[in-house]
Each structure stands twice: as C-alpha cells, then as structure tokens.
C-alpha cells in the first residue's frame, strides 16, 4: 500500500487542498483522523485479544476516527494478534481506504511527533506539508468558532509558537517531504496540484471525481468550518493580516515565529 500524510495547522487550507487533490485519478484523501498518532503514543502491551480491545478503545477516544466511517468492530477484526504498531497503522489504513483502488492514499492528519517512527516502519512513506502565512492562520483561528462553541484561538503567542514548532518539526526529511504554500494553491492551483501529483508518482492530471465529492463526506459537525468549499477558490483569501492586525500584533507575532 502506497500511503502518506498531509501535515498542516488548523485554518491553513488543508480541507480545501484535500478536496482539490481528491478529484484526481491515482490519489484519494481521507477525512481528518488522528489514529496514527494514537497508535504511536500507546505504551501498553498488545499481545492478547483483551489488550487489543483496550488499545482500540484508546484509538476511538480520538473523535475524528468515527467520522471516517470506521467502527470499533471493523478495526478489531482487521488487527492481528499479537499486534505491532506498524501492523496497526498499516491495517487501519487499508481499512480506511478499503473502497478505493487508487495508486496513492493520503491520510489527512499531522503526526508531527512520530515522523521518524513512520519512516522506520514504512520506508517508502511520503509527507506533504501545507503551510499558510502564520499571521493569517492566527486571524482565521481568532475569527472561527470551533465545534465546541469557542473560538479556535485568540492567543497570538500560542498561535505563533505552534506555527514555529510545526515548521521546525518538518525539517530534515529531504525528498520524503513536499512543502506546499497555501498562497501558491490560491494563485496557481493547477501548477500546485500538478507538483503534488508528480511528488506522489502520478504524472497525468485527470479529474475523475466531482468537485464537491470530498466536501460531501464531511460530517455535519464539521461542515460549518468549511463553508468556502462550495465556492470557487478565493484567490484574495491571503494577506488579510495587513489590514486586520495592529503594528504591535504584527511585531509580536513575527518576533516569536521568526
């Protein structure tokens, strides 16, 4: 199975990017799910049926895994006994993409702290890092109400530190890591998507799915966060910080994020 991960910060355009990439022949993109990070942060034994049942309960604490359509019963049935972390990731990924026959499968989740473990277990794995101007990321978080009913973030210091850390964590992976700028996706979508497909080993740009196919799979609780998916690409959706951030906020953000 050829698979990889889409890495991103929230409000960086990852759902837009996923919906555009998902249209093309040869690649499919999952809904957001952090099961891989849950696998690698699990430290208890998985050598018996009972231990694996506890492991699966641990996976499903992460709410997004259920939104992909996976069930505990399905996951339990696909896991071997005894179970390694590599086998868990591979078998759950196969289950996640069981209805797809594409050449490359992308899991929408940023397992920043487990990239080396993933490379160890899957030497051919690839990562796509989608990065947006951090100042616009902070503004979008401050203006967006999450599914909990609260703003995603209003703390500019935390936003800057998170952006800086994720940018640092993806360094040093060479040809395994493709960096895509959100601003390039807006201004040059076809070139950006062609570059991505070529990175995945797909040389022909052929659309085989409707533009709204990916968006239609997003659960109701998440749809409100992605209202712009039903619209044409908003090429002006960048550099909003120039008008909306004070000089003091810009200085503070840039001082922290670098």
Secondary structure, 3 states (H helix, E strand, C coil): CCEEEEECCCCCCHHHHHHHHCCECCEEEEEECCHHHHHHCCCCCCCCHHHHHHHHHHHCCCCHHHHCCCCHHHHHHHCCCCCCHHHHHHHHHHHHCCCCCCCEEEEECCCHHHHHHHHHHCCCCEEEEEECCHHHHHHHHHHCECCCCCECCCCHHHHHHHHHHHHHHCCCCHHHEEEEEHHHHHHCHHHHHHHHHHHCCCCCCCECCCCCHHHHCCCHHHHHHHHHHHCCCCCCCCCCHHHHCCHHHHHHHHHHHC
